[in-house]
């Protein structure tokens, strides 16, 4: 059963059991690492791939905001006593979705369309977090994550105005989407049980994955595209 205790300050955090503190640190480290690495391998390189100054301007904004998310989580981690090297991709391996070899503007737009939809669900789950500094950070981050997903949808829709663009977007979806369900972690995860026990997160990994698949199908179908079949879990 989840505890309803609300932890409002860093001082209260330090008085909590180690299981709670360790769970919060894991989430902060994961976000700090993956926001940084994603900006490095996807968002910043995409500026050169953007087709015109307007697209480059908005892509610069996306990259700036993703680096900003890293800075926010890194700063919170520092307050929690996490060493800087522990919030580095050199120490903590980033998510496997960042192994995708970005080569084109269409691929980047699909990444924003689908990966940032997944990130929205993760951030959404922290908005009622029992640790209020993390809750506040999630609420600050959410509008920017929504902008990133809208960026992806708008530019995918623009690409889909031509037959070649439709082919490029569908090919990117077919390549990238199968990597995304793993973003939500394993079913019956021990870490997720601890997160929910302390009210740090609200939903099971498998619930979030199912919600994501429903939303991803909807947004892709709105573009006239389709999701590829997934291999059995």
Beta strands, then each sheet from edge to edge (+ up, - down):
end
